Amino acid sequence: MRPSAIRPIEWADGNVVILDQTLLPHREEHLPCRRVEEVAEAIRSLRVRGAPLIGIAAAYGIALAAHSSGGSLQERVRSAAKLLQSTRPTARNLFWALERMLSAAEEGARPEELLGEAVAIHEEDAQTCRSIGEHGATLIPQGAGVMTICNTGSLATGGEGTALGVIRSAYAVGNSLRVLACETRPLLQGARLTMWELMRDGIPATLVTDGMAGTCMARGMADLVIAGADRIARNGDTANKIGTYSLAVLARHHGLPFYIAAPMSTVDLSLASGSEIPIEERDSDEVLAFAGAKSAPPGAAVFNPAFDVTPAELIAGIVTERGVMGAPYAESLSS
Ligand code: MRU
């Protein structure tokens, strides 16, 4: 069954309307943002999340600022871009979308044209997801067990998703695959969001905690792993949701291919390797509690990086809208 009709962000009546992902899967509430500050808060608090969708939200945030009053258009756009750049450091797509909006503004785009640019970024991402899905589907053997992490679907993009787009495309052409969705501690994007999307689409999926991944592989339940990306360095080193690196190491140990699926707007050719990727660290409260209930002694020391870096040598292929890139990534990604 396809396509999924989930629309996590829309421009409506001069507002950016966001599906509040912190409330899913229990409540589907839409939050109208009237000011760029509200969009920035929604990105920071993960009401809107996933690298491509963060970029789309930021583009709409610039359109909102352009349509507001006070100062010149250029000043409003520049200060909105500065605010949005400060929200989350790792997703390359955020900076890519803002660079695109800023250059349109510098070329003299009026507010309506800036909105048009944001809509174009949104719509292009839907097409990008379709292409990623089609290229990636060829990598999934018939009936495979496909392990994934975090949420890389319609809730994370402007379309059907990246890694989840690949899964959706393979399923749509008759692959009787089964998904193993890692719950994704600490904020449970896999449990809350990926399972919600897959169950809506009727794609067979089983939820496991992150710590069960090795056992699933050892028992032959997974044939491959596919994950998304927040930023890919020139050499193919890839930052993605915390826990991705562990899956890649486990996959190598069990002789399983580990793939990344991401748009070219996630690739940062200015960074030579993953050690240069800025990794967001988030509030300790996210680890001290589980789904809102305290789960550790108050004051416990916490380390809470939101992302980790998987070295390119563990990645069997990077699926982009231009095709499946192989090693050496410095050559395939640059060309
Ligand atoms: O912290 P999040 O929920 O924004 O993290 C999202 C991820 O890590 C995704 O895997 C990544 O952004 C790719 S989304 C297509």
Residues whose N, C-alpha, C, O or C-beta is under 5 A from the ligand:
A	BS01	MRU	R49 G50 A51 P52 I149 C150 N151 T152 A156 T162 Q189 G228 A229 D230 N240 K241
